Each structure stands twice: as structure tokens, then as C-alpha cells.
């Protein structure tokens, strides 16, 4: 038997299994042992035929006791399992409705617990889960019911609830219970807890709504770095954002197939001559159902949901197609800078994928550049280094985008063979302020000493342009020259630039 069922149904299944086994034995009486247990949230029934002639009398009562324990309890921790907890939640909601009382439902998750299982093994992980359950039981007030939802997730029900302040107090006690390390098999394991809270009836009037909303609140708590902010109450704004994220995630592949995601190009200009030197490729999504979606929103979702490699491959192919189209028109092609994420660079096959696409479209590698950000320092630097080496081997240049806002080091710039630094627009916007001007000056001097070119991003005014020119900043990008434009408009821009260049020549 391999089913998730109620206690009555389990007893019926036990009888069915025994009857079936009896028929298989040609209705011959036989001694048997019956084992009922839970394995990974599935109920297992085993009937063993005895090896001797002694009659074995099984009674319904012992089996019923075993089934009751299995139905109600999580076998690892001894707290209620999620199925029985849900039954209790329904009962308490009914009682709260009659008595006009409030309930607090807490969704608890231990951050990065998977890393513990991966590095220390599941046996140690199980011991830690048992310790977390024990701490929670000893921490929670008597009005609380504790259950294990699965993995490293627990659920707590507080009833009757006085007010939100009491719910926050309970959440704070849960956080504080894990300030000291869990000591397991000689290891000191520090755990970070995230707590989401939904209140009945304010945040839901039934079991499903409360569980969903407490889970959403917990998801937002996990995004917080400060321990003081690891407790979150559900809000409608959270629900809207989660729904929007789901829609974006769900529609992304179809958007690519349907051509909703387009490539826009923003020129990068020589400060000295005003001539077009290169351009940055930018993804833009005009959804049929959601309208224009900000790139920082859908790209971050693509990274979170494992779609970045597929998405990035699509963008590179589209860019190569555009380059070939412009080339066929006899236009003066400039290098196109393509943004790549840490997730892409951590893909061991990324370098080979790039080579394959460039070979397929017969693109000269001098027309492709890649822009990375300082966040590469948080990734698997060994794999990232190998991928960048493969790109450099075929002549692709690397730019460090948004420089000055992250965690770059001189060693990283040199190890990743960076050719160009892009000063983030937050510094350019503050030209006129002494501190920021000194930062810009220092970046340009450092880049020149390392043999790297500099691009100033977000240039919008003549004042900014003059300041940067005086510092001998080579390249600029921003609305002062041109906004990002679609492929068709950029083709016209290339034609205009080509004609102007020919006339001057």
C-alpha cells in the first residue's frame, strides 16, 4: 500500500491487503506479522508469512494504535505531521469562527538547510531536524500546536490569539531559540530561521488561504538578511508580487517563442570624436498580457527559476542574427556588448555554447563583447574563470559592468582578463559632488594604469560630458547621445552613422 489516506481508510486498506494475501494463499490459514509504517510521507504495509506452524493471532486494536500514531505523528520528530496538522487547523478554524476568536499560523523555514544535507549528509541533517523540533517544542507557549510540514519546514498554530503583538512575540521567541548553535555529533551548527505569519480571519478564512499566505510571508522573510527582519506578516502586496512573479515565470518561454522579447541597442560613443564605437544589447519584454516588464524584474526571475541559460542563448542568437543582417547590407558593424549573468558563467558548457553559436552564424568575434558584473565574485570562480578563458581564446573582450557598486578587487579584474570598465551611472549622476568626482577620477586612473578602457554609463548632460572629457575618459553611454532603440531603428542609426563617416572621410 502506497497512499496518503485518513485513519479510517488506512484500516480499510489493512483489511483489504490481508484479505488479498489470504486469497493468494488459497484461503489457507497462516501465521503472519503485519508492519505498518511511514516512509517519506507514504504509508507502507508489509505482511510477512510466518516460518513455523504456530498460529499468529492479530488483533485490530494493536494495528489501530500503530495506524493512529502514523497518521498523526511525524516519525522523525514526534510532532504532528502536516496531514493531521491540517485536520486540526480545520477544526480550530471552525471553533474560532463560532467564538469570534483569532488564530495565528506560522510557517517556519531554516535557511540554506540543503547545504547542510549536501555537505554533512542526510543522517546529520535528520539529527538537526530532530533538534530543531525539540527546541521549538520547548520554546512555544502551551496554546501552540507544532507540526512538521516537510523537509526543514515547520508549521505552528497559536489559538486563541490575543492580537498581532502576541503573534510577533511568538515569532521572535522562535528566532531567539536558534541564536545558540545546534550541537550534533560534535558539530556546532548555526541555523538562521525565517518566519511567515498569517492571521485568521484577516489573512484568510480557510485552511488553504492561511497556509498559502503564511508560506508567502515566509518567502519574503527569507529574502531579508537582518535577523530582526526575519519575521514577516502576510500582506496583499506580497500576494500581488508573488502572483506577478508566477505569471512572468510561467510565460517566459512562450514569450521567447512568440517573439515578445526583443533586443534593443544603446550606442557607446567616443568622447573625443563623437563617433559610434560600439553598442550594448538590452532585452525588452512587451507582454501581451502584462504589458512592458522591467528587465531587472524578468531577468532576476529567469535566474531564480533556472531559465537564464535558455534565455541567454536565445538573446545571443538574436544578436548574431542582427549582426549578419547588418553585415549583408554592407553597414559599418560595431562590437555589440552582451550582458551575461553569474548563472550563465557557472554553466560548464557556456563557453562551448558561445563558440557553437558564433560558428553557426559565422560571426567575427571582434563584433561580440561580454559584460559581467562584480557579482561574479559570489559565484563558482573556478568554473567562471575557465569559461572566460575560453571566450578570451577566441578573441571575445570582457567588460566589467556597474563598476564601483559591488565587490570587485584588482586581483579579480586581472584574473578575469577584463578589457574594459564601465563606471556605474550612480557616480555619473553625482558629478558636481567632490567625493563622487574623486571616485570617478580614481577609477579612470586605475583603469589606465591596468591598460583598460573606461565607459561612463548614464551620461545625460553637457556638464557630465565636459567633466569626463577633462579626465580623458574614452567612452560614454547615455541619453545625451541616444536612448536604447529596437533593431530596426538601430539599423537606421548605423546607416546614418556610416553615411556621416563616409562624408567626413
Secondary structure in CASP SS format (residue, H / E / C, confidence):
PFRMAT SS
TARGET T0000
AUTHOR 0000-0000-0000
METHOD secondary structure of the structure
MODEL  1
X C 1.00
X C 1.00
X E 1.00
X C 1.00
X C 1.00
X C 1.00
X H 1.00
X H 1.00
X H 1.00
X H 1.00
X H 1.00
X H 1.00
X H 1.00
X H 1.00
X H 1.00
X H 1.00
X H 1.00
X H 1.00
X H 1.00
X H 1.00
X H 1.00
X H 1.00
X H 1.00
X H 1.00
X C 1.00
X C 1.00
X C 1.00
X C 1.00
X C 1.00
X C 1.00
X C 1.00
X E 1.00
X E 1.00
X E 1.00
X E 1.00
X E 1.00
X E 1.00
X E 1.00
X E 1.00
X C 1.00
X C 1.00
X E 1.00
X E 1.00
X E 1.00
X E 1.00
X E 1.00
X E 1.00
X E 1.00
X E 1.00
X C 1.00
X C 1.00
X C 1.00
X C 1.00
X C 1.00
X C 1.00
X C 1.00
X C 1.00
X C 1.00
X C 1.00
X H 1.00
X H 1.00
X H 1.00
X H 1.00
X H 1.00
X H 1.00
X H 1.00
X H 1.00
X H 1.00
X H 1.00
X H 1.00
X H 1.00
X H 1.00
X E 1.00
X C 1.00
X C 1.00
X C 1.00
X C 1.00
X C 1.00
X C 1.00
X E 1.00
X E 1.00
X H 1.00
X H 1.00
X H 1.00
X H 1.00
X H 1.00
X H 1.00
X H 1.00
X H 1.00
X H 1.00
X H 1.00
X H 1.00
X H 1.00
X H 1.00
X H 1.00
X H 1.00
X H 1.00
X H 1.00
X H 1.00
X C 1.00
X C 1.00
X E 1.00
X E 1.00
X E 1.00
X E 1.00
X E 1.00
X E 1.00
X E 1.00
X E 1.00
X E 1.00
X C 1.00
X C 1.00
X H 1.00
X H 1.00
X H 1.00
X H 1.00
X H 1.00
X H 1.00
X H 1.00
X H 1.00
X C 1.00
X H 1.00
X H 1.00
X H 1.00
X H 1.00
X H 1.00
X H 1.00
X H 1.00
X H 1.00
X H 1.00
X H 1.00
X H 1.00
X H 1.00
X H 1.00
X H 1.00
X H 1.00
X H 1.00
X H 1.00
X H 1.00
X C 1.00
X C 1.00
X C 1.00
X C 1.00
X E 1.00
X E 1.00
X E 1.00
X E 1.00
X E 1.00
X E 1.00
X E 1.00
X C 1.00
X C 1.00
X E 1.00
X E 1.00
X E 1.00
X E 1.00
X E 1.00
X E 1.00
X E 1.00
X E 1.00
X E 1.00
X C 1.00
X C 1.00
X H 1.00
X H 1.00
X H 1.00
X H 1.00
X H 1.00
X H 1.00
X H 1.00
X H 1.00
X H 1.00
X H 1.00
X H 1.00
X H 1.00
X H 1.00
X C 1.00
X C 1.00
X C 1.00
X C 1.00
X C 1.00
X E 1.00
X E 1.00
X E 1.00
X C 1.00
X C 1.00
X E 1.00
X E 1.00
X E 1.00
X C 1.00
X C 1.00
X C 1.00
X E 1.00
X E 1.00
X E 1.00
X E 1.00
X E 1.00
X E 1.00
X E 1.00
X E 1.00
X C 1.00
X C 1.00
X C 1.00
X C 1.00
X C 1.00
X C 1.00
X H 1.00
X H 1.00
X H 1.00
X H 1.00
X H 1.00
X H 1.00
X H 1.00
X H 1.00
X H 1.00
X H 1.00
X H 1.00
X H 1.00
X H 1.00
X H 1.00
X H 1.00
X H 1.00
X C 1.00
X C 1.00
X C 1.00
X C 1.00
X H 1.00
X H 1.00
X H 1.00
X C 1.00
X E 1.00
X E 1.00
X E 1.00
X C 1.00
X C 1.00
X H 1.00
X H 1.00
X H 1.00
X H 1.00
X H 1.00
X H 1.00
X H 1.00
X H 1.00
X H 1.00
X H 1.00
X H 1.00
X H 1.00
X H 1.00
X H 1.00
X H 1.00
X H 1.00
X H 1.00
X H 1.00
X H 1.00
X H 1.00
X H 1.00
X H 1.00
X C 1.00
X C 1.00
X C 1.00
X E 1.00
X E 1.00
X E 1.00
X E 1.00
X E 1.00
X E 1.00
X E 1.00
X E 1.00
X E 1.00
X E 1.00
X C 1.00
X C 1.00
X C 1.00
X C 1.00
X C 1.00
X E 1.00
X E 1.00
X E 1.00
X E 1.00
X E 1.00
X E 1.00
X E 1.00
X E 1.00
X E 1.00
X E 1.00
X E 1.00
X E 1.00
X C 1.00
X C 1.00
X C 1.00
X E 1.00
X E 1.00
X E 1.00
X C 1.00
X H 1.00
X H 1.00
X H 1.00
X H 1.00
X H 1.00
X H 1.00
X H 1.00
X H 1.00
X H 1.00
X H 1.00
X C 1.00
X C 1.00
X C 1.00
X H 1.00
X H 1.00
X H 1.00
X H 1.00
X H 1.00
X H 1.00
X H 1.00
X H 1.00
X H 1.00
X H 1.00
X H 1.00
X H 1.00
X H 1.00
X H 1.00
X H 1.00
X H 1.00
X H 1.00
X H 1.00
X H 1.00
X H 1.00
X H 1.00
X C 1.00
X C 1.00
X C 1.00
X C 1.00
X C 1.00
X C 1.00
X E 1.00
X E 1.00
X E 1.00
X E 1.00
X E 1.00
X C 1.00
X C 1.00
X H 1.00
X H 1.00
X H 1.00
X H 1.00
X C 1.00
X C 1.00
X C 1.00
X C 1.00
X H 1.00
X H 1.00
X H 1.00
X H 1.00
X H 1.00
X H 1.00
X H 1.00
X H 1.00
X H 1.00
X H 1.00
X H 1.00
X H 1.00
X C 1.00
X C 1.00
X C 1.00
X H 1.00
X H 1.00
X H 1.00
X E 1.00
X E 1.00
X E 1.00
X E 1.00
X E 1.00
X E 1.00
X H 1.00
X H 1.00
X H 1.00
X H 1.00
X H 1.00
X C 1.00
X C 1.00
X H 1.00
X H 1.00
X H 1.00
X H 1.00
X H 1.00
X H 1.00
X H 1.00
X H 1.00
X H 1.00
X H 1.00
X H 1.00
X H 1.00
X H 1.00
X C 1.00
X C 1.00
X C 1.00
X E 1.00
X E 1.00
X E 1.00
X E 1.00
X E 1.00
X E 1.00
X E 1.00
X C 1.00
X C 1.00
X C 1.00
X C 1.00
X C 1.00
X C 1.00
X H 1.00
X H 1.00
X H 1.00
X H 1.00
X H 1.00
X H 1.00
X C 1.00
X C 1.00
X C 1.00
X C 1.00
X E 1.00
X E 1.00
X E 1.00
X E 1.00
X C 1.00
X H 1.00
X H 1.00
X H 1.00
X H 1.00
X C 1.00
X C 1.00
X C 1.00
X C 1.00
X C 1.00
X H 1.00
X H 1.00
X H 1.00
X H 1.00
X H 1.00
X H 1.00
X H 1.00
X H 1.00
X H 1.00
X H 1.00
X H 1.00
X H 1.00
X H 1.00
X H 1.00
X H 1.00
X H 1.00
X C 1.00
X C 1.00
X C 1.00
X E 1.00
X E 1.00
X E 1.00
X E 1.00
X E 1.00
X C 1.00
X C 1.00
X C 1.00
X C 1.00
X H 1.00
X H 1.00
X H 1.00
X H 1.00
X H 1.00
X H 1.00
X H 1.00
X H 1.00
X H 1.00
X C 1.00
X C 1.00
X C 1.00
X C 1.00
X E 1.00
X E 1.00
X E 1.00
X C 1.00
X C 1.00
X C 1.00
X C 1.00
X C 1.00
X C 1.00
X C 1.00
X E 1.00
X E 1.00
X H 1.00
X H 1.00
X H 1.00
X H 1.00
X H 1.00
X H 1.00
X H 1.00
X H 1.00
X H 1.00
X H 1.00
X H 1.00
X H 1.00
X H 1.00
X H 1.00
X H 1.00
X H 1.00
X H 1.00
X H 1.00
X C 1.00
END
